[in-house]
Amino acid sequence: RLGLLKRKAILHQEGHMDDALSLTRCQHEESQAARIIYNTSGLYSHFVRGLDSLSGKGKAGTGAALPIDGMILSLRDLIIYFQHPEEELRHEEKQGRLRSLKSRQNLFQEEGMIALVLNCIDRLNLYSTAAHFAEFAGEEVAESWKEIVNLLYELLASLIRGNRSNCALFSSNLDWLVSKLDRLEASSGILEVLYCVLIESPEVLNIIQENHIKSIISLLDKHGRNHKVLDVLCSLCVCNGVAVRSNQNLITENLLPRRDLLLQTSLVNYVTSMRPNIFLGTHEGSTQYKKWYYELIVDYVEPFVTAQATHLRVGWAMTEGYSPYPGGGEGWGGNGVGDDLYSFGFDGLHLWSGRVARAVASPGQHTLAADDVVSCCLDLSVPSMSFRINGFPVQGMFENFNVDGLFFPVVSFSAGI
């Protein structure tokens, strides 16, 4: 049985010497893997033959014979099929899934699937860009060229990840692997393959050369501080807990003259919060006033002290959860009013809560500037919060928020206020 297709073999009455029938007994998972290998090997072989026919036709060929959609779907399915088990699983269940995964990887290697994937990659690498591929296959097919190349490398990484015997196959082909790093369209997938090889095959660390390290470091220019590039560089430095000094020195010598590759610094706003010594709340049977109001007068604003716009928000916060601190918040600055679920702020253009900004309208709408007077109203009987700017109401308010804690007026600002 092959998938949904059933085939019946019937021996002829008059047998011949070369007639034979092979019976194989296997478990369900093995038979499933065999069906997948049978189907994918046929599809990938068809794809390779289609690419060969394109190169034979020369320019202005047609990509109609290429199973592009089938290749993309098959590659995505196989990447999921070889996905590692989740870290949250129990130890016994995780080990069982890892053993099954390694068995699938070994079976695919024995049946030549890794070689077939490499064959597809080599055929596609004959074309330098998608535009070059379009000259042979057509515009409609060329749009998927970049995606297929990257998926092939991701599948290759899935076939060797965590499998030392499969990773060892690339020990002697390190030059081929590093040479592919220049291809921007698939560099993320190649980095995955290279990282797997370096982790699972420590012997590769002894044949790393300076040109290999330079090629890897050059990716920092192309991609910035990509975590995959940094992971690969880290894997070159240590082998089984022992420092590889030669690789460490090569990386240091090539990185130090160009420190800006890693140290990309910039000034960010340091946000500070201030509040008066007053706390407001309500409780059943309480006679305390439930409606409160205060005003804030802006004396001076410098719009840009750093590359970021100056921060100024005013509103209300709760004692239950509002705790701004240096180093917190987005961008390593500080939490301001409206950057959590326990504070509610207004900056002239937006109402802020939970770090979500909601645009609101008001007459002469603008960010808070010098000589502005902001009125902040709190009604604990509804409950609701509303704002006015220079006496004009803001077309928006906060309602139905939690009133279990105590409220206090608060303003958050950065340098330039």
N, C-alpha and C positions, 0 to 999 in steps of 0.2 A: 504494500500500500504506500503510495506517495501522495501525501496530503489528502485531498478529497478524491483523488483518482485511484481506482482499484484496478490492478492488472492480474490476470489469471494466466499461469503457465501450464500448458498441457503437453506432455511428452507424446511424440509421434509413435504410432504402432511399430513402425520399422525404425528402430533406433539407429543412430550413427555414432561413430567413435567420438566425434567432437560435440555431441549433444550433452549438455550438463545443466544441472539446476543447483544453485547454491542457496542454502538456508542459513540464516543467521538469527541467533537468539540474543535479544538485547532488552534492557530496561526501557521504560517509557521515555525518560529524559534523553537516553542515547538515541532512540529512534527519532525523537523530535529534532535533536541536533543533526542527525543524518539527513532528515528531510530538508532542514534549513540549508545545509551544505549543498545538497543536490540542486535546490532551487536557485540559491545565490550564485553558485559556480556557473550555472548555465546563463544567468542574467549577466554576470560580469564578463564572461567569455564573449557573449553577444556584444556587449559594450566595447570590448577591446577590438573585436573584428570590425565593428562600425567605425572606430577611430582609425584603424588601419586602412579601411576603404576610403576615408576622408583624405588621408595623406597621399593615397595613390591617385585620387582624382585631381588633386591640386586645388587651386583657388576656385571660388564660386561653386563649391560642392553643396550638398544638401545634408542637413542633420536629421532628416525625417526618420532614418533608420536607427538613430540612437535612442535607446530607452531611457531618456532623461528622467521623466517622472518616476519610473520604476526604480531607477538607481537611487534617487533622493530618498524615496520612501524606504527602500531596503536598507540604506545606510543608517537612517535614523532608527529603524527598528533594531538593527544589529547593535548599535551603540547602547540602546536600552537593554538589549539581551545580555550584554557583557558588563552591565553596570554593577559596581561593587555594592555589597549590602550596606544598609544604613548602620551608623555607629550606635544608634539607640537600641539595637537588638540585643537580646540576651546572648551571653558568650557561646553557649552550645549551638543556638540557632545560627549565629553569625558564622561560626566555624564550619557548620554544615554547608551553608551557602557558599562559603569561600572554596570548599573542596569541590562542590559542583561547578563553580565558575572556572576553577583551574582545569577540571576535566574537559569542559567545553573548549577552553583555550587550547589545550593539548590536542584535542580531536581536530579542531580547525587547522592547527599547524600541520598535523600529520596528513591531512587531506589537501594540503597545498593552498589553503585560503590566504595565508599571509603573503605567499609568493604572488598570488593572483591580485591581491590589493596593491602590492608594489608594482606589478605590471601595469595596472590602471593608472597609478600615479606617474610612472615614467612616460606613458603615452600622453597624458594630459600636460606634462611638463614640457613637451615639445613646443607648446604654444606659450609665448611669453606673457600675453595679456588676454583679457576677454575680447578685445577688439581684434587681436590676431586670430583667435579661435573663430570669431564671427566670419572672417574671410573664408573659412573652410566649411563651417557648419551652419552659418546663417545667424541672423540677429536674434531670432526667437529662442534658439538653443544656447547661444553664447551667454545669455543672461544668467544661466544656471552654472556656468563653468566654475566661477569662484566658489560657489557653495559646495559643489561636488568635490573639488580639490580639498577644501578644508574638512569636509565630512570624511573623506578617505583617510586623512591623517588622524582624525579623532578616532575612527574605527581601528586604525593600526595601533594607536595608543591603548585602546580598550583590549585589544587582542594580546598585548604583552604586559599590561599593568599587573604587578604582583606576581608575575611568572618569570622566574629567573632563567629557565631554559629558553623561553622565547626571546627574552631580552638579550641573551648571549648571542643570538643570531646577528645582532647589529654591532657587536664588538669590533668586528673587522671592517664594518662599513660606516665607521664614524665620519669619515671624510664626506661620504655621500650625504649623510644626514645633515651635517653642519652646512654643507654647500646649499642646501635647500632653504636655509634661514633667510636668504636674500629675497625670497618670494614673499612679498608682503601679504598677498591674498591668503596665504596658508600658514603664516608664521606662528599663529597661536596653536594650531594643531601640531606643527612640527615641534614646538617647545614641549608639548605634552609627551610626545614620543621620546624626545631627548631626555626629559626629566625621568621618565620611567626607566630608560636604559641606564642612566647614571646611578639611580637608586638601587636597582636590582642587579647590576653588573659592576661591582667595584673594580674589576680589573680594567675597565675602560678608563678609570682615573689615571692610570699609569701611562696611557698613550695620548692623553690630552696635550695638545701643542698650543703655542702662543697664538697662532692664527685662528684656532678654534675659539679661544677665549675672546679674541678681538671681534670675531663675528657675532658672538653672543652679546658682548657689551654694546656693539653697534645698534642692537635692537632697542637700547635705551634711548637712542637718538630718535628712532622711528616711532616708538610707542610710549615714550615717557617712562615713568617708574612702574612698569608693568610687573605685577606680583609674580607672574610665571617666569619672567626673565630673572628676577631676583632669586626665586626658588632654584632655578638651574644653577646660578652662580654659587648659591649656598651649598648645593649638593656636590660641587667640585672641590669644596674646601675640606670636607671631612669624610673619612672612609671608616666605617665601623667604629666610630668614636675616636679615631686617631686623625690628627691634623695632617693634611697633605700640603706641606710647606711650599712645594714648587708651584702648585696651582694658586695657593694663597698669595705668593709673591707676584705671580703673573697678573692676577686680578688687581692687586694693589697698585702695581706699576702702571697699569692701563687706566685705572679709575682716578688715581690721585691727580694727574695733570688736568683732569676735566671734572672737578668736584661738583660742578653745577648739574651733572647728570642725576645726582642723588639728592643734593642739598638745594632744593627749590624753595627758598624762603620768601615770605611776604608778610607785611604788617596786616594784622586783623584788628577789628574793633574789640576793645576790652570794655565789656558792658558792666555797668554798676547799677545797683538798685538802691533806692532810698525810700523810707516810709516814716510817718510820724508815729508817736507813741500812743496810738489809739486803736482799739479793737471793737468791732461791732458784730452783734449776733442777735438771734431771736430764739425764743423758746415759748412753748405753750404756757399761757398765764403770765408771761413777762410784760411789764409795763414800760419797758424801754422803747424809745422811738424806733420805728421801723423804716423811716425815710431819712436819707442822709445825702449831703451835697457838699462838694468842695470845688475850689477853683485852682488852676495852675496857670501861672503867668510865665511865658517864655521870655527870658531876658536877652539871650544871645545864642545864635546857631551858626556854626561854620559847616557848610554842607558836606565837604570832603576833607577830612584830615588824613585818612589813609585811602587806599584804592577803593575801599568800600564806602557806601553812603553812611553818613552819620546816623546813629541809632538814637531815637527818642520816642518813647511810648509812655502813656499815662493810663491809669485805670485802677483796678481793684485786685487784691490777691487774698488767698486763704491761708490761715495758719496750718491747716491740715497737711499741705503738701508743697507750698511754694518755698523753695530754698535755693536761691541763686548762689552760685559759687564760682570762683575763678577756675578757668579751664573747662567748665561745663558748657553744654550747648553746642550748636552746630558751628563748625569752623574753629573750634578750640578757643572761642572767645568767652562768653558767659551767657547764662540764661537771662532773658529779659522778660518783661511783662507780656504774657500771651504765648510764651514758648513752652508751656506745659498746660495740663488740664486743671490747674489750681489757680490760674490767673487770667485776667481778662483785660486787654489793652486796646488803645486807640492811638494811631500815629498820624492822623489827619486824612489819610486815604483809605485805611483798612481797619476793620475790627479783628483783633488777634486773640486766638485761644487754641491751645494744643498745637502750636507752631503752624497753624493754618490761618491764612489771611483771607478775609472776606471783604471785597470792595464795597464801599458805601458812598453815597452821594451827600453833598452839602453845598450850600451857596458859596461860590468862590473857592471851590475845592482845591486844596494844596497840602503838601506836607507841612508839619508844624514848623513855624518860622518865628523869628524874633517879633516880640510884641503881641503874639497870639495869646488869647485867654481861652483855656479849655475848661469846661464845666463837666464834672463827673457826678452823675446821680445814681443812687442805689436805693431801691425799694424792695425791702425784704418781705413785704406782704404779698407780692405777686408770685415769685421774685423776678426782678428785672434790673438791668443796668442800661442807662442811656447817656449820651454825650452831647454837648453843644460846643461849637467853636465860634468864638467872638459873638456869642448870643444866638447864633443860628443852629437849629437842631440838626443832628446827623440822622440821615434816613436809614436807620438800622439800630438794633439793640440786642442785648443778650437777655434770654428769658429761660425760665424753668431749669435753673442750675441748682446744684446741691447747696443747701444752707445749713448743713450740720456743723460746720466749723465757724470760726470767727473771721470776719473780713477786715481788711485795713487798706487805706489808700497807699498807692505805690507808684513810683515813676522810675523807669530804667533809661539810662543814657550812656553814650560813649564819649570819647574826647571830642571837644568842639562845642559842647553845650554849656 
